[in-house]
Amino acid sequence: MDEDNKNVLIEKVEFTFDIFPDKKENNTSKKVKKEYVTYEGSNKVVLKKRLYIGFKTRVTILAVSIVLLLLISLISFFLIFHASKNYEIKFSETSEVNYTVCDQAYNCSKINKFMADDCSYLDTDFIYNVDYSDFVDYDRDYYIKSEFVISDKNDEDLVLYRKPENIVETQNIKSTSDNIHIDERINIEFEKYYNKTRDYINKNNVDVNSYLVVSLYVKDKKDTTEVSSIRINLTDRIVKPKVKTISNLDRSIIIEKDAWTSTNTILVLICVGCGLLVLLLIIRLSNMLLKAFYRKDRYTKEVKKLLRVYDDDIVIARNGFVSLENKRVVKVSEFKELLDAKNILKKPIVYVRVNDIKSKFIVEDADCIYEYTIKDLDF
């Protein structure tokens, strides 16, 4: 046989071991250094070993990729559904109005009623608080407005004089949080409005009712709500302000989501992309498995055929094949060539089962080992 320009495998055995595996105490480790070479004339050329990823590893990589991409796709779908769905949320809404009465000398005291002639102003604190059960996006405006009213003594609906005024101009609060908190402190100039009432009575010589209402208003996208107020009668000698607040506990609100956002678009692209990749990988994995079963079936049939047809020429090595000498290994591409070597050398063919998908047929002489390898990938 012509051995020029053939790919061969050189094995350098540093340690050998006993060929009787039952005697464990005589076993030693075997370390083999392999290098693939080819011959161009008399020159030896070392071939670089290609990176090979085994079938099981490839199947595992594909299966893990399918699971991960499927999880990403399902999570994206859930986020799309959640992001576009209106949901109910619990909240508690409260307000307070706290005030202290101050005289002309700026002496202040926290009392419920006071003499009108002794009061200069009311140091007043408007507090509004909303606690949500979850984070929400809110955008609110608020302002504080006063209304000075003089009406008929016997008919309060008959208004003789009215003057609204913004004490605190519109303020905006916008954030994402589970709490809204407004705390606005102002001075209500009681003395100014009390004197205006006296002047009106003296000028017009009438008996009237007069009062001042200061209110905190909160405005959302739909409504404007008076959340707290304080009413001060200006015709009484002893004044007792009336405070109006709200206390809405454990109520529910429907949070409406925008119909479509850029986040939804990104999530849809991720969901569809991962879904298509999952489909392609499933097709790829199915093809690999079908081909593997087909190849293994063909491989098994071919090995059984060789063992049956050439039963008289083949010796089966039950415990593997070990050469105790350093010999050149010549890999032949066809079983027919191995038969030629067997007939020329008058040596038996040794069959070695490497694993479930690979077998070797070997002919050994004094200087060389001729090897024919058959595996499922050959089919």
Beta strands, then each sheet from edge to edge (+ up, - down):
strand 1: 7-13
strand 2: 32-40
strand 3: 43-47
strand 4: 87-102
strand 5: 108-109
strand 6: 114-115
strand 7: 121-152
strand 8: 159-188
strand 9: 208-219
strand 10: 224-233
strand 11: 238-239
strand 12: 242-244
strand 13: 247-255
strand 14: 314-317
strand 15: 328-332
strand 16: 349-355
strand 17: 358-364
strand 18: 368-375
sheet 1: 3+ 2- 1+ 15- 18- 17+ 16- 14-
sheet 2: 5+ 4- 7+ 8-
sheet 3: 5+ 4- 13+
sheet 4: 5+ 4- 7+ 9- 10+ 12-
sheet 5: 6+ 11-
end
